[in-house]
Amino acid sequence: MDVALRGGDRATLCGSHALMHRRSTVQAGSVAELRALLRDRRGRRDRRDGGDELGIALEAAFQPNPRGADRRRA
């Protein structure tokens, strides 16, 4: 999705980041400001007790050998 920045420039974002930009109280004026506003927030401490279940499942799915050595296909 294309979004308009405060300075008149346009940037292409995925739907999730476009939604974050639209809901933000501060509108970015440049691509650098946009990056700072929408930076990856996964590094922040998880506030849920059990952790991020989706993140854990995705991480496991994209491991080089998700099946483990004992579960390889023959």
C-alpha positions, -999 to 999 in steps of 0.1 A, spaced: 0 0 0 12 35 -7 11 60 21 16 97 19 42 112 42 38 146 58 65 161 35 47 150 4 68 119 -4 51 85 -7 62 52 6 51 16 -1 42 -4 31 27 -38 38 -9 -37 51 2 -41 87 27 -12 86 3 10 66 -23 4 93 2 13 120 11 45 101 -26 54 97 -33 49 134 -2 67 146 -7 100 163 26 112 147 28 112 110 62 108 94 77 135 73 104 114 57 113 78 50 138 79 79 111 92 103 88 64 90 114 38 97 119 51 132 82 52 139 75 17 125 107 -1 135 106 -37 145 91 -39 180 98 -76 186 129 -68 206 107 -54 234 100 -75 264 69 -97 259 43 -87 284 23 -120 282 30 -147 307 33 -176 282 54 -158 256 45 -151 220 30 -184 208 28 -173 172 64 -161 172 76 -194 187 56 -214 161 70 -194 132 105 -196 145 102 -233 148 87 -236 113 116 -218 97 145 -236 114 169 -252 90 159 -287 102 124 -283 118 118 -321 121 149 -329 141 175 -355 132 153 -383 145 123 -374 123 139 -370 89 122 -384 59 138 -415 44 
